[in-house]
Amino acid sequence: MLELHALLDFTDYDWGSIDSHPNYWYEGRCPQSGELVRLPRTRMSEDLARGLMQYLAADGAYDREGKMYGILLVEMPSGEQRILKAFSGLLNGCSIVEGWVPPIPGRDRVAFEEARTLAQLEAMKQELIALNQLPQRQEYEALFREFELQLQVLSDRQRNCKQQRDEKRQLLCQTLAAETLEIALEQLNQESRLEGIERRQLKRQRDETLQPLKQLIEAADRRMRALKQRRKELSRELQTQMHAAYTLVNFLGKSRSLSSLMPTNSIPTGTGDCCAPKLLHCAAANNLKPLAMAEFWWGPPSGDKIQGEFYGACGDRCQPLMGFLLSGLAQNRTVSNINEGLTGWLETHPTSNNFYCGTGSLPVTQMLPIIYEDKWLIAVNKPSGLLSVPGRYLENQDSVFSRLLNLLPDSLDLTAVHRLDWETSGILLLSRNKETSSQLRQQFETKQVHKVYEAVLSGTVKIDAGTIDLPLWGDPENRPYQQVNWECGKPSVTRFQVMAKEGNCDRVEFLPLTGRTHQLRVHAADVRGLGIPILGDRLYGCRAAANRLHLHARELSFEHPQLRETLYLKAETPF
């Protein structure tokens, strides 16, 4: 039986009425009308979600595995407000838990196939673990290192012997003649041949010893590749069956299967099991009107997910379903009011050189201070929490580029010539025509642009200045995370200088000599770099409390492509 919770179960605060100031929008396009439909995450829904966090914190069972949880504030046909709560996936191995929203219908239809496939996947997982931990792998590595050491010792000794023979040859050529010289030189040549034989024998011994182990390991690796491929196929087959069986309902009363809502060959694992779809489906199926929703992570951290933090709809699994799930909701007039107020503001505040803001359906959360502007380029002081350019999905369209594109009268050829991370603040440079863009990009590529960043580390370092040279590689299976990789990584070099000690933290100046994704963040966090994450950088291991990533693009200098003079830009550090 569906359980609807009273507001007092989650909060003692009397809100009186629904908070109309959203911090985030769940949104999408209605498949029938193409209309943008949205549901807010408000301060009120966040407060209710924090009440759920207190409930989770009181029971250690919820700390075992990290996952997304969520609440949906709904209005019943009687007008009374109630709360639904949900978890993503399974909770301690169970899909149905008393007091929580049930899973989307359909899973029970494939329950037997799911159990059988999961058992196969678990058996494959255990075999993969065993193959990866073969004792012969360690034996091979130990013997390989031992032979490499022997070869190095032999090489060093033979190099010395060769040098001595070369010196003897010179001396013999000066003191002996004719047949006597020829015999003496032949003796030295014979010593050289014997050393070559000795080296070849050691290599042959190495190969004979290692070859059986190598063949066994290669066979294990082939088996692992086959198992991984088969696991993918089994998982994909199960997901296809589940997605065809899962049936979603929206507020128009329409029912659709997951497989009909998303391309079959691109449905990620776990689609349909997340909080948001479960909550919205449950509300629609039970004639409940959604008012606001909030999702958060609870349990051990995973990637960039931190316990107690709020997150929006996940881009791959939930966002593509939002348009259908929200279809039929009466739209909150708050959005129209915001846009009408913005239009009036723009009419009385014409574009100036002080700041710009976006228009249209994009939320106007901050103004964009203009550091420099002329007819060829524009530089803004990007705030933390704003994208440089639009992302893939609808909720990631607000950006510096989008705001300027909507406002500037000559924005047709506007181009961001470089990027700053979403969490990084500071100077972002954009060109206003193709020629300037090409010339600026060339300067960035040829390292003619001088960049200075300022950061606060979440600890202290032992060295006050130096250079970090660690190649970076982005794992395509774990984007946007970057890691040090000596085989696949691209050269990445950063100079650093400690500016000041601030309690248990160091304020550091970074001069990146290359421009890799997350370069400063990885060079700071990796133990082969500074070994201290930047304050607020949860993706790379900072667990200290911080309201933002403490990284700021402070200075930028380059040759103006048209004026042919050095342009020096600076944006004061806001932390």
Rosetta blueprint (number, residue, H / E / L):
1 M L
2 L L
3 E L
4 L L
5 H E
6 A L
7 L H
8 L H
9 D H
10 F L
11 T L
12 D L
13 Y L
14 D L
15 W L
16 G L
17 S L
18 I L
19 D L
20 S L
21 H L
22 P E
23 N E
24 Y E
25 W E
26 Y E
27 E E
28 G E
29 R E
30 C L
31 P L
32 Q L
33 S L
34 G L
35 E L
36 L E
37 V E
38 R E
39 L E
40 P E
41 R E
42 T E
43 R H
44 M H
45 S H
46 E H
47 D H
48 L H
49 A H
50 R H
51 G H
52 L H
53 M H
54 Q H
55 Y H
56 L H
57 A H
58 A L
59 D L
60 G H
61 A H
62 Y H
63 D H
64 R L
65 E L
66 G L
67 K E
68 M E
69 Y E
70 G E
71 I E
72 L E
73 L E
74 V E
75 E E
76 M L
77 P L
78 S L
79 G L
80 E L
81 Q E
82 R E
83 I E
84 L E
85 K E
86 A E
87 F E
88 S L
89 G L
90 L L
91 L E
92 N L
93 G L
94 C E
95 S L
96 I L
97 V L
98 E L
99 G L
100 W L
101 V L
102 P L
103 P L
104 I L
105 P L
106 G L
107 R H
108 D H
109 R H
110 V H
111 A H
112 F H
113 E H
114 E H
115 A H
116 R H
117 T H
118 L H
119 A H
120 Q H
121 L H
122 E H
123 A H
124 M H
125 K H
126 Q H
127 E H
128 L H
129 I H
130 A H
131 L H
132 N H
133 Q L
134 L L
135 P H
136 Q H
137 R H
138 Q H
139 E H
140 Y H
141 E H
142 A H
143 L H
144 F H
145 R H
146 E H
147 F H
148 E H
149 L H
150 Q H
151 L H
152 Q H
153 V H
154 L H
155 S H
156 D H
157 R H
158 Q H
159 R H
160 N H
161 C H
162 K H
163 Q H
164 Q H
165 R H
166 D H
167 E H
168 K H
169 R H
170 Q H
171 L H
172 L H
173 C H
174 Q H
175 T H
176 L L
177 A L
178 A H
179 E H
180 T H
181 L H
182 E H
183 I H
184 A H
185 L H
186 E H
187 Q H
188 L H
189 N H
190 Q H
191 E H
192 S H
193 R H
194 L H
195 E H
196 G H
197 I H
198 E H
199 R H
200 R H
201 Q H
202 L H
203 K H
204 R H
205 Q H
206 R H
207 D H
208 E H
209 T H
210 L H
211 Q H
212 P H
213 L H
214 K H
215 Q H
216 L H
217 I H
218 E H
219 A H
220 A H
221 D H
222 R H
223 R H
224 M H
225 R H
226 A H
227 L H
228 K H
229 Q H
230 R H
231 R H
232 K H
233 E H
234 L H
235 S H
236 R H
237 E H
238 L H
239 Q H
240 T H
241 Q H
242 M H
243 H H
244 A H
245 A H
246 Y L
247 T E
248 L E
249 V E
250 N L
251 F L
252 L L
253 G L
254 K L
255 S E
256 R E
257 S E
258 L H
259 S H
260 S H
261 L H
262 M L
263 P L
264 T H
265 N H
266 S H
267 I L
268 P L
269 T L
270 G L
271 T L
272 G L
273 D L
274 C L
275 C H
276 A H
277 P H
278 K H
279 L H
280 L H
281 H H
282 C H
283 A H
284 A H
285 A H
286 N L
287 N L
288 L L
289 K E
290 P E
291 L E
292 A E
293 M E
294 A E
295 E E
296 F E
297 W E
298 W E
299 G L
300 P L
301 P L
302 S E
303 G L
304 D L
305 K E
306 I L
307 Q L
308 G L
309 E L
310 F E
311 Y E
312 G L
313 A L
314 C L
315 G L
316 D L
317 R L
318 C L
319 Q H
320 P H
321 L H
322 M H
323 G H
324 F H
325 L H
326 L H
327 S L
328 G L
329 L L
330 A L
331 Q L
332 N L
333 R L
334 T H
335 V H
336 S H
337 N H
338 I H
339 N H
340 E H
341 G H
342 L H
343 T H
344 G H
345 W H
346 L H
347 E H
348 T H
349 H L
350 P L
351 T L
352 S L
353 N L
354 N L
355 F E
356 Y E
357 C L
358 G L
359 T L
360 G L
361 S L
362 L L
363 P L
364 V L
365 T L
366 Q L
367 M L
368 L E
369 P E
370 I E
371 I E
372 Y E
373 E E
374 D L
375 K L
376 W L
377 L E
378 I E
379 A E
380 V E
381 N E
382 K E
383 P L
384 S L
385 G L
386 L L
387 L E
388 S L
389 V L
390 P L
391 G L
392 R L
393 Y L
394 L H
395 E H
396 N H
397 Q L
398 D L
399 S E
400 V H
401 F H
402 S H
403 R H
404 L H
405 L H
406 N H
407 L H
408 L L
409 P L
410 D L
411 S H
412 L H
413 D H
414 L L
415 T E
416 A E
417 V L
418 H L
419 R L
420 L L
421 D L
422 W L
423 E L
424 T L
425 S E
426 G E
427 I E
428 L E
429 L E
430 L E
431 S E
432 R L
433 N L
434 K H
435 E H
436 T H
437 S H
438 S H
439 Q H
440 L H
441 R H
442 Q H
443 Q H
444 F H
445 E H
446 T L
447 K L
448 Q L
449 V L
450 H E
451 K E
452 V E
453 Y E
454 E E
455 A E
456 V E
457 L E
458 S L
459 G L
460 T L
461 V L
462 K L
463 I L
464 D L
465 A E
466 G E
467 T E
468 I E
469 D E
470 L L
471 P L
472 L E
473 W E
474 G E
475 D L
476 P L
477 E L
478 N L
479 R L
480 P L
481 Y L
482 Q E
483 Q E
484 V E
485 N L
486 W L
487 E L
488 C L
489 G L
490 K E
491 P L
492 S L
493 V E
494 T E
495 R E
496 F E
497 Q E
498 V E
499 M E
500 A E
501 K E
502 E E
503 G L
504 N L
505 C E
506 D E
507 R E
508 V E
509 E E
510 F E
511 L E
512 P E
513 L L
514 T L
515 G L
516 R L
517 T L
518 H L
519 Q H
520 L H
521 R H
522 V H
523 H H
524 A H
525 A H
526 D L
527 V L
528 R L
529 G L
530 L L
531 G L
532 I L
533 P L
534 I E
535 L L
536 G L
537 D L
538 R H
539 L H
540 Y H
541 G L
542 C L
543 R L
544 A L
545 A L
546 A L
547 N L
548 R L
549 L L
550 H L
551 L E
552 H E
553 A E
554 R E
555 E E
556 L E
557 S E
558 F E
559 E E
560 H L
561 P L
562 Q L
563 L L
564 R L
565 E L
566 T E
567 L E
568 Y E
569 L E
570 K E
571 A L
572 E L
573 T L
574 P L
575 F L
